[in-house]
Amino acid sequence: MSTAPLPFVAGLRCVLCGHQTRDTSTWTCPACGPDGRMDVLYAEDAPRRMAARLAGRPFDMWRYREILPVPSEDPARDLRPPLSVGGSPIHEAPALAAWLGLRRAWVKDDGRNPSASLKDRASAVGVMLARAQGADRIACASTGNAASSTACLAASVGLGATIFVPRRAPEPKVAQLRVFGAQVFRVDADYDRTWELCAEVVTHTPWYNRNCAVNPYLVEGKKTVALELAEQLGPRIPAWVAVSVGDGCTVAGVVKGLEQAHQAGLIPRVPRVLAVQAAGAAPLVHAAAQNRGPRPETANSVADSICVGHPRNPHKALQAVARCGGAWIAVTDAEIMEALVAVPRHSGVFGEPAAAAAAAGLKAAVRDGIVGAGEDACLVVTGNGLKDTATALRAVSGPVDVAASVDAVLALIKA
């Protein structure tokens, strides 16, 4: 399979040793081996050139094309998926700010994307590059969101999709995969072994590997959520941006997007990023606290999307949070369940458990003095709550059963 030219990409750099290459097909460092994940490089003035051309462009993820790994434009064939990805709304939520203990709070609702997840930003890049390289199938392993996202975006262009999910993947996410026509392998194992199996299988096929932790170009799609946030808030950019963390790809992308937004002149400074993990799946929190490399741990959390014991992009994530002066925090499942209800009740935005984890992390960070009570923050809702209704129903009381009569209803109201 040929490698598509990427005109805006200047090269790749290893996040471990700093080795740089202009070979855009080198996804891992030849010196550091599989752990040497690569970061995508652009010309130094690329963010400024991008910013100068934003006027008049649609408000979607592709408006930032000068700092994206897009192939050369072909007037006869647009390789981008036709679905509208990006351009998600942002809302100020005063009641949520009060619950969090903050001065002001905003919610960036990325559950508005086609498959109801931020992961669509990465999948859109993956599908585009798979088509550019002539692949007839794209593959990934996922706890659910990346899987349904890949299946959705692939279906929109008639590209085959093969998905590996762990046995605990929520049924609504598996349902999405099947209705989008993906080939689904539900692996009798946890996410970590499922990821390894997918990686092994892909080496024996001509399929395009969409796994974000090893494919450096997918993180570039994720950073567009931060570029949008920067445009939407501009000089009002808050002191903190909170995001939940599993493999580490999303938080690395958010930091990079904020940095490039600052380089482009879209915001006056780079916010600090609060990286939140579930207490039952917090290897990166432990690594940061002990100033050491990450170690695989057993993972168990109600937040399936971040239930990752062996993060596959740890160094990129740890370095990104350190660069912006951010912080790491872990929250219990009880705190996640509390936030799962509090966020929609105080903002009108319903997020899945992993998205609620970011809110729980903000509340805990204020409590612990990491985030000041007089500060402001933006919560990135990475996935819609309808993706895991079973967990949501465990967090709330059920409906009140009543006979079909006015008297019966009034009696219950009076009671």
C-alpha positions as CSV (number, residue, x, y, z in Angstrom):
1,M,0.0,0.0,0.0
2,S,1.4,3.4,-1.0
3,T,1.9,6.2,1.4
4,A,0.0,9.3,0.5
5,P,1.9,12.6,0.3
6,L,1.1,15.0,3.2
7,P,2.1,18.5,2.0
8,F,1.7,20.3,5.4
9,V,3.6,17.7,7.4
10,A,7.3,18.6,7.9
11,G,8.3,15.4,9.6
12,L,7.9,13.2,12.7
13,R,9.7,13.4,16.0
14,C,10.1,10.7,18.7
15,V,8.6,11.8,22.0
16,L,11.3,9.7,23.9
17,C,14.6,10.5,22.3
18,G,13.8,13.5,20.0
19,H,14.9,11.7,16.8
20,Q,13.4,13.4,13.8
21,T,12.6,12.0,10.3
22,R,11.0,13.2,7.2
23,D,9.7,9.7,6.5
24,T,6.0,10.2,7.2
25,S,5.4,6.4,7.2
26,T,7.7,5.8,10.3
27,W,5.1,5.6,13.0
28,T,7.5,4.4,15.8
29,C,11.1,5.5,16.5
30,P,13.7,3.2,14.9
31,A,16.0,3.8,17.9
32,C,13.4,3.5,20.8
33,G,11.3,0.7,19.3
34,P,7.6,0.3,19.8
35,D,7.5,2.6,22.8
36,G,8.9,5.5,20.8
37,R,5.7,7.2,19.7
38,M,6.0,9.9,17.1
39,D,4.7,13.4,17.1
40,V,3.8,15.2,13.9
41,L,5.8,18.3,13.0
42,Y,4.7,21.3,10.8
43,A,6.6,24.4,9.6
44,E,7.2,26.9,12.4
45,D,4.9,29.5,10.8
46,A,2.1,27.0,9.9
47,P,-0.2,28.0,12.8
48,R,0.0,31.7,11.8
49,R,-0.6,30.9,8.1
50,M,-3.6,28.8,9.2
51,A,-5.1,31.6,11.3
52,A,-4.7,34.1,8.4
53,R,-7.0,31.9,6.2
54,L,-9.8,31.0,8.7
55,A,-12.2,33.7,7.6
56,G,-14.9,32.3,5.4
57,R,-14.1,28.7,6.1
58,P,-16.9,26.4,7.5
59,F,-16.7,25.9,11.2
60,D,-15.6,22.3,11.2
61,M,-12.4,20.4,11.9
62,W,-11.1,20.9,8.4
63,R,-10.8,24.6,8.8
64,Y,-7.4,24.0,10.4
65,R,-6.0,22.1,7.4
66,E,-2.6,23.8,7.4
67,I,-1.8,22.1,10.7
68,L,-3.4,18.8,9.8
69,P,-2.0,15.7,8.1
70,V,-4.3,16.1,5.1
71,P,-3.1,14.7,1.7
72,S,-2.7,16.8,-1.4
73,E,-6.0,18.2,-2.5
74,D,-7.5,16.6,-5.6
75,P,-10.2,18.8,-7.2
76,A,-11.7,15.6,-8.8
77,R,-12.0,13.7,-5.5
78,D,-12.5,14.9,-2.0
79,L,-11.2,12.2,0.4
80,R,-12.7,13.7,3.5
81,P,-15.8,11.9,4.9
82,P,-19.0,13.7,3.9
83,L,-20.3,13.8,7.5
84,S,-19.9,17.1,9.4
85,V,-17.2,16.5,12.1
86,G,-16.3,19.2,14.5
87,G,-17.8,22.6,15.1
88,S,-19.4,21.4,18.4
89,P,-21.0,24.1,20.6
90,I,-19.7,25.5,23.8
91,H,-21.9,26.8,26.6
92,E,-21.3,28.8,29.7
93,A,-22.9,27.0,32.7
94,P,-23.2,29.2,35.8
95,A,-25.0,26.5,37.8
96,L,-22.4,24.0,37.0
97,A,-19.7,26.5,38.0
98,A,-21.4,26.8,41.4
99,W,-21.5,23.0,41.8
100,L,-17.8,22.7,40.9
101,G,-16.8,25.5,43.2
102,L,-15.5,27.7,40.3
103,R,-16.1,31.3,39.3
104,R,-17.1,30.5,35.7
105,A,-17.4,27.2,33.8
106,W,-18.0,26.3,30.1
107,V,-19.0,23.0,28.6
108,K,-17.6,22.0,25.2
109,D,-20.2,19.4,24.0
110,D,-18.4,17.1,21.6
111,G,-21.1,14.5,21.9
112,R,-22.7,16.4,19.0
113,N,-20.4,14.7,16.5
114,P,-21.8,12.1,14.0
115,S,-21.3,9.1,16.3
116,A,-21.7,11.2,19.4
117,S,-18.1,11.3,20.4
118,L,-14.9,13.4,20.2
119,K,-13.3,10.3,18.6
120,D,-14.9,11.2,15.3
121,R,-12.2,13.9,14.9
122,A,-9.5,11.2,14.9
123,S,-11.6,8.7,12.8
124,A,-12.2,11.3,10.1
125,V,-8.4,11.7,9.7
126,G,-8.0,7.9,9.7
127,V,-10.7,7.3,7.1
128,M,-9.3,10.1,4.9
129,L,-5.8,8.7,5.0
130,A,-6.9,5.1,4.5
131,R,-8.7,6.2,1.3
132,A,-5.7,8.2,0.2
133,Q,-3.5,5.2,0.6
134,G,-5.8,2.9,-1.3
135,A,-6.9,0.7,1.7
136,D,-10.2,-1.1,1.4
137,R,-10.5,-1.6,5.2
138,I,-9.7,0.3,8.4
139,A,-9.2,-1.4,11.7
140,C,-9.1,-0.4,15.4
141,A,-9.4,-1.7,18.9
142,S,-11.6,0.3,21.3
143,T,-13.6,0.2,24.5
144,G,-16.4,1.5,22.4
145,N,-16.2,5.1,21.2
146,A,-13.3,4.9,18.8
147,A,-14.9,1.7,17.5
148,S,-18.3,3.2,16.8
149,S,-16.7,6.3,15.5
150,T,-14.5,4.4,13.0
151,A,-17.5,2.3,11.9
152,C,-19.6,5.5,11.4
153,L,-17.1,7.4,9.4
154,A,-16.0,4.4,7.3
155,A,-19.7,3.7,6.4
156,S,-20.1,7.2,5.2
157,V,-17.6,6.5,2.4
158,G,-18.2,2.8,1.8
159,L,-14.9,1.8,3.5
160,G,-14.8,-1.6,5.3
161,A,-14.2,-1.5,9.0
162,T,-13.0,-4.3,11.3
163,I,-13.4,-3.5,15.0
164,F,-12.0,-5.3,18.1
165,V,-13.9,-4.6,21.4
166,P,-13.4,-6.0,24.9
167,R,-16.1,-8.2,26.4
168,R,-17.3,-5.3,28.7
169,A,-18.0,-2.9,25.8
170,P,-21.5,-1.3,26.4
171,E,-24.3,-2.7,24.3
172,P,-25.3,0.7,22.8
173,K,-21.8,1.1,21.4
174,V,-21.8,-2.5,20.0
175,A,-25.2,-1.8,18.5
176,Q,-23.7,1.3,16.7
177,L,-21.0,-0.9,15.2
178,R,-23.4,-3.4,13.9
179,V,-25.9,-1.0,12.3
180,F,-22.9,0.8,10.6
181,G,-22.0,-2.6,9.1
182,A,-18.7,-3.1,10.7
183,Q,-17.1,-6.5,11.2
184,V,-17.0,-6.8,15.0
185,F,-14.8,-9.1,17.1
186,R,-15.8,-9.1,20.7
187,V,-12.7,-10.4,22.4
188,D,-12.9,-12.4,25.6
189,A,-10.4,-10.2,27.3
190,D,-9.9,-6.7,28.7
191,Y,-9.2,-3.7,26.6
192,D,-5.4,-4.0,27.0
193,R,-5.3,-7.5,25.5
194,T,-7.9,-6.5,22.9
195,W,-5.6,-3.7,21.7
196,E,-2.7,-6.0,21.5
197,L,-4.7,-8.6,19.4
198,C,-5.8,-5.9,17.0
199,A,-2.2,-4.6,16.6
200,E,-1.0,-8.2,15.9
201,V,-3.7,-8.9,13.4
202,V,-3.2,-5.7,11.4
203,T,0.5,-6.6,10.8
204,H,-0.8,-9.6,8.8
205,T,-3.3,-7.6,6.6
206,P,-3.3,-4.6,4.2
207,W,-5.8,-2.8,6.5
208,Y,-5.2,0.8,7.6
209,N,-4.4,0.9,11.3
210,R,-6.6,3.5,13.0
211,N,-5.3,2.8,16.5
212,C,-4.6,6.3,17.8
213,A,-1.9,5.3,20.3
214,V,0.4,4.1,17.5
215,N,-0.8,6.1,14.5
216,P,0.6,9.6,15.1
217,Y,-1.8,11.3,12.6
218,L,-5.0,10.4,14.6
219,V,-4.0,12.6,17.6
220,E,-3.8,15.5,15.1
221,G,-7.5,15.1,14.5
222,K,-8.3,15.2,18.2
223,K,-6.4,18.5,18.7
224,T,-9.1,20.3,16.7
225,V,-11.4,20.3,19.7
226,A,-9.0,22.6,21.4
227,L,-8.5,24.8,18.4
228,E,-12.3,25.3,18.2
229,L,-12.5,25.9,21.9
230,A,-9.8,28.6,21.5
231,E,-11.7,30.3,18.7
232,Q,-15.0,30.2,20.6
233,L,-13.6,31.7,23.8
234,G,-10.7,33.8,22.5
235,P,-9.6,36.3,25.2
236,R,-12.0,34.6,27.6
237,I,-10.0,31.4,27.5
238,P,-10.2,29.9,31.0
239,A,-7.3,29.1,33.4
240,W,-8.1,25.4,33.1
241,V,-9.4,22.9,30.6
242,A,-10.5,19.5,32.0
243,V,-10.4,16.3,30.0
244,S,-10.7,12.6,30.9
245,V,-7.8,10.3,30.1
246,G,-7.5,6.6,29.0
247,D,-4.7,5.8,26.6
248,G,-3.4,9.4,26.7
249,C,-4.1,10.4,23.1
250,T,-6.9,12.8,23.7
251,V,-5.2,14.9,26.4
252,A,-2.0,15.0,24.3
253,G,-4.1,16.3,21.4
254,V,-5.9,18.9,23.5
255,V,-2.6,20.3,24.8
256,K,-1.1,20.4,21.3
257,G,-4.2,22.2,20.0
258,L,-4.1,24.8,22.7
259,E,-0.4,25.4,22.1
260,Q,-0.9,25.8,18.3
261,A,-3.9,28.1,19.0
262,H,-1.6,30.3,21.1
263,Q,1.1,30.2,18.4
264,A,-1.6,31.2,15.9
265,G,-2.6,34.2,18.0
266,L,-6.1,32.9,18.7
267,I,-5.7,33.0,22.5
268,P,-3.5,35.1,24.7
269,R,-2.0,32.2,26.7
270,V,-2.1,28.4,26.9
271,P,-4.5,27.2,29.6
272,R,-3.5,24.5,32.1
273,V,-5.0,21.1,31.4
274,L,-6.4,19.0,34.2
275,A,-6.0,15.3,33.2
276,V,-8.5,13.1,34.9
277,Q,-8.4,9.3,35.3
278,A,-10.7,6.9,37.1
279,A,-9.2,5.8,40.4
280,G,-9.6,2.2,39.3
281,A,-7.6,2.9,36.1
282,A,-5.0,5.5,36.9
283,P,-1.6,4.4,35.8
284,L,-0.7,7.9,34.4
285,V,-1.8,9.6,37.6
286,H,0.5,7.3,39.5
287,A,3.3,7.8,37.1
288,A,3.0,11.6,37.3
289,A,2.8,11.6,41.1
290,Q,5.9,9.4,41.5
291,N,7.8,11.1,38.6
292,R,8.5,7.8,36.9
293,G,7.5,6.0,33.7
294,P,4.1,4.4,33.5
295,R,3.5,0.8,34.6
296,P,0.6,-1.4,33.5
297,E,-2.0,-1.8,36.2
298,T,-5.3,-3.8,36.6
299,A,-8.1,-1.6,35.4
300,N,-11.7,-1.5,36.8
301,S,-14.1,1.5,36.5
302,V,-17.6,2.3,35.6
303,A,-16.2,4.7,33.0
304,D,-15.6,2.2,30.3
305,S,-14.1,4.7,27.8
306,I,-11.1,5.4,30.1
307,C,-10.9,2.0,31.8
308,V,-7.3,1.4,30.6
309,G,-4.7,-0.2,32.7
310,H,-1.9,-0.1,30.1
311,P,-2.0,3.3,28.3
312,R,-0.6,3.1,24.8
313,N,0.5,6.7,24.5
314,P,1.7,7.5,28.0
315,H,4.8,9.6,27.3
316,K,3.1,12.0,24.9
317,A,0.3,12.5,27.5
318,L,2.7,13.0,30.4
319,Q,4.9,15.4,28.5
320,A,1.9,17.4,27.2
321,V,0.4,18.0,30.7
322,A,3.8,18.9,32.1
323,R,4.4,21.4,29.3
324,C,1.3,23.4,30.0
325,G,1.8,23.3,33.8
326,G,-1.3,21.1,34.1
327,A,-2.1,18.5,36.8
328,W,-3.2,14.9,37.1
329,I,-6.0,13.7,39.4
330,A,-7.9,10.4,39.9
331,V,-11.6,10.2,40.9
332,T,-13.6,7.3,42.3
333,D,-16.5,5.6,40.6
334,A,-18.8,7.2,43.2
335,E,-17.5,10.6,42.3
336,I,-18.0,9.8,38.6
337,M,-21.6,8.7,39.2
338,E,-22.3,11.9,41.1
339,A,-21.0,14.0,38.3
340,L,-22.9,11.9,35.7
341,V,-26.1,13.3,37.1
342,A,-24.8,16.7,38.2
343,V,-23.4,17.8,34.8
344,P,-26.7,17.4,32.9
345,R,-28.8,18.8,35.7
346,H,-26.6,21.9,36.0
347,S,-25.8,22.4,32.3
348,G,-28.3,20.6,30.1
349,V,-25.4,18.5,28.6
350,F,-25.6,14.7,29.1
351,G,-22.2,13.1,29.0
352,E,-21.2,9.4,29.3
353,P,-19.3,8.3,32.4
354,A,-15.9,9.1,31.0
355,A,-17.0,12.7,30.2
356,A,-18.5,12.9,33.7
357,A,-15.1,11.9,35.1
358,A,-13.6,15.1,33.9
359,A,-16.2,17.1,35.8
360,A,-15.7,15.0,38.9
361,G,-11.9,15.7,38.5
362,L,-12.6,19.4,38.4
363,K,-14.7,19.3,41.6
364,A,-12.0,17.2,43.3
365,A,-9.2,19.5,42.1
366,V,-11.1,22.5,43.6
367,R,-11.5,20.6,46.9
368,D,-7.8,19.7,47.0
369,G,-6.6,23.2,46.1
370,I,-5.2,22.2,42.7
371,V,-7.6,24.5,41.0
372,G,-8.5,27.8,42.8
373,A,-12.1,28.5,43.7
374,G,-11.8,31.9,42.0
375,E,-10.6,30.4,38.7
376,D,-12.6,29.4,35.7
377,A,-12.5,26.2,33.6
378,C,-13.8,24.5,30.5
379,L,-15.1,20.9,30.7
380,V,-14.6,18.9,27.5
381,V,-17.6,16.4,27.2
382,T,-16.0,13.7,25.1
383,G,-19.1,11.5,24.5
384,N,-22.9,11.6,24.7
385,G,-24.6,10.0,27.7
386,L,-26.9,8.0,25.5
387,K,-23.9,5.8,24.7
388,D,-24.2,4.2,28.1
389,T,-27.8,4.5,29.4
390,A,-27.5,1.5,31.7
391,T,-24.9,3.2,33.9
392,A,-26.9,6.5,33.8
393,L,-30.0,4.7,35.0
394,R,-28.0,3.3,38.0
395,A,-27.2,6.9,39.0
396,V,-30.9,8.1,39.2
397,S,-34.2,7.0,40.7
398,G,-36.7,5.4,38.4
399,P,-40.1,6.9,37.2
400,V,-43.2,7.1,39.4
401,D,-45.8,4.6,38.2
402,V,-49.3,6.0,38.2
403,A,-52.7,5.0,37.0
404,A,-54.1,6.8,33.9
405,S,-56.3,9.2,35.8
406,V,-56.2,12.8,36.9
407,D,-57.2,11.9,40.5
408,A,-54.3,9.4,40.7
409,V,-51.8,11.9,39.5
410,L,-53.0,14.7,41.8
411,A,-53.0,12.3,44.8
412,L,-49.4,11.4,44.1
413,I,-48.5,15.1,43.7
414,K,-50.2,15.9,47.0
415,A,-48.4,13.0,48.7
